[in-house]
Amino acid sequence: MFVCKFFPMLLNFKYENFGLSRKEKEQKYKKKTSALEKDLRRKEKALAETAALLVLKKKVQEIWGELEDE
């Protein structure tokens, strides 16, 4: 069985970029990059908030001990 060395590239070929100029491709990738960076910043903030809450919870447990739920 003969397998072309370019076959994996053919599988990854995307028609969404086909026919776009270089400038259009750059604009598209910049837009996608900025959206990904924005999402990353949002997730980093959420992670920092969760870490801060966990630290506060541990400090409360050290001061008052384990609180019982009623």
N, C-alpha and C positions, 0 to 999 in steps of 0.2 A: 504494500500500500504506500503510495507516494503522498507525502504531506508537504505542502509548500511552506517555506520558512516565513512567509508573509501572512499565513492564515490567521494567526492570533491577532494581527493588526486589523484584518478584515472583520473579525468578530467585534472588535472594539470601535469600529468606525461609526461615527454618529452623523446623521443627516442634518442635525440642527445647526452645525457650523458650515455645512456645505454651501458654497456660493457666497459666503460673507467676505467682505474685504478685510484686510488686515486691521484697519482702524475699527471696523465694526466688531471684530473678534476681541480686540483689546478692550473696547468699551464694555462688551458683554462680560469678559473675565473680571474687569475692574468692579463692575456692578455686583457680580457674584461674590468676589472677594470681600467687598465692603459689607455685603449682607452676612457673610460667614463671620467676619470680624465682629459685627454688631451682635450676632447671636452668641459668640464666644464671650464677649464682655458681659452680656446678660447672665450667662451661665456662671461666669466667674463671680459675679456679684451675689448670685443665689448661693453659691458654694461658700463664700465668705460669711454670709449671713447665717447659714446653717452651722458653720464651724463656731461662730461667735455664740449662738444659742446653746450649742453643746457645752462650750466652756462655762457659760453662765449656769447651766443646769448642774454641772459637776461642782461648781463653787457653792451653789445653794445646798446641794446634798452634803458637802463637807461641813457647812455651817449648821444646818438644822437636822441633818441626818435624812434618812429615807422617809419621804412623806407617804402616808397611807391614803389611798383613794377611798372615798366613802360611797 
